[in-house]
Amino acid sequence: MRRSSTYIAVVFLLSGALLKAQVRTPQVGEHSSLIKFTENKNQWDPAIQFRAQLDGGALWVEKGALTYSFYDKETVRGLHAHALVKPTNKIRTTGFKVQFPNSNPNTFIESTN
């Protein structure tokens, strides 16, 4: 009986270790990103180099500046969820630009893809 309970304990511990080993935590590495940037290939204003979709907004990367634009995502999601609801032209938005004065004008951003 003692041998079987020891066997069960060992199997239990090993199965827990194997299950834990199978759980993989995502890592931010060289070839991954939490935010996906899309290169401007003449689909936006020429001053914009890259764009990233944010939850309820966007980030626009320009030379020497970052521009953030946000919208009321709950209103927009409500419009998508209820297509038969009368559309509204009142969606709250805001934005701001972060400029980097005296930044090096010779820097460049390049895509790795």
C-alpha positions in Angstrom: 0.0 0.0 0.0 2.8 2.4 0.9 4.5 1.7 -2.4 1.3 2.5 -4.4 0.8 5.8 -2.5 4.4 6.7 -3.3 3.9 5.8 -6.9 0.7 8.0 -7.1 2.5 10.9 -5.4 5.4 10.7 -7.9 3.0 10.5 -10.9 1.0 13.5 -9.5 4.1 15.6 -9.1 5.5 14.7 -12.5 2.2 15.4 -14.2 2.1 18.8 -12.6 5.6 19.6 -13.8 4.7 18.4 -17.3 1.6 20.6 -17.4 3.5 23.6 -16.2 6.2 23.0 -18.8 3.5 23.1 -21.6 2.2 26.5 -20.5 4.2 29.0 -22.6 4.4 32.7 -21.7 4.6 34.9 -24.8 7.9 36.7 -24.9 8.6 40.0 -26.6 11.6 39.3 -28.8 13.4 40.5 -31.8 10.8 39.3 -34.2 7.6 40.0 -32.3 5.9 43.1 -31.1 2.9 43.9 -28.9 1.9 46.7 -31.3 2.0 46.0 -35.0 3.2 48.9 -37.1 2.2 49.2 -40.8 4.5 51.0 -43.2 3.2 53.9 -45.2 3.1 52.9 -48.8 1.3 56.0 -50.1 -1.9 55.2 -48.4 -1.6 58.1 -45.9 -0.1 61.6 -45.8 3.6 61.5 -46.9 4.8 62.8 -43.6 3.6 59.6 -41.9 6.1 56.8 -41.9 4.3 54.1 -39.9 0.9 53.6 -38.3 -0.2 51.3 -35.5 -3.7 50.4 -34.6 -4.4 50.9 -30.9 -7.5 49.9 -28.9 -9.7 52.8 -29.6 -7.3 54.8 -31.6 -4.1 54.9 -33.7 -0.5 55.9 -33.4 1.1 57.8 -36.3 4.9 57.8 -36.5 6.4 60.8 -38.3 9.9 62.1 -38.5 10.5 63.8 -35.1 7.0 63.3 -33.8 4.3 60.8 -32.7 0.7 61.6 -33.2 -2.0 59.8 -31.2 -5.7 59.8 -32.2 -8.4 58.2 -30.1 -12.2 57.7 -30.5 -15.0 56.6 -28.3 -14.6 52.9 -28.9 -17.8 52.0 -27.1 -19.9 54.1 -29.4 -18.2 52.7 -32.5 -18.5 49.1 -31.2 -22.2 49.7 -30.5 -22.7 50.9 -34.1 -21.0 47.7 -35.4 -23.0 45.4 -33.0 -26.3 47.0 -33.9 -26.3 47.5 -37.6 -30.0 48.4 -37.6 -29.6 51.2 -35.1 -29.7 54.7 -36.6 -26.1 55.8 -37.2 -24.9 58.7 -35.2 -22.6 61.4 -36.3 -21.5 62.1 -32.8 -18.4 60.1 -31.9 -16.2 61.7 -29.4 -12.5 61.9 -30.5 -9.3 63.4 -29.3 -5.7 63.5 -30.3 -2.3 64.9 -29.4 1.1 65.1 -31.0 4.4 64.5 -29.2 7.2 66.4 -30.9 10.9 65.8 -30.4 12.4 69.2 -30.9 16.1 69.3 -31.8 16.0 65.5 -32.5 18.6 64.2 -34.9 17.3 64.9 -38.5 19.5 62.1 -39.9 17.8 59.3 -38.1 15.6 56.9 -40.0 13.0 54.3 -39.3 13.1 51.1 -41.4 10.9 48.1 -41.7 12.3 44.7 -40.9 9.9 42.9 -43.3 
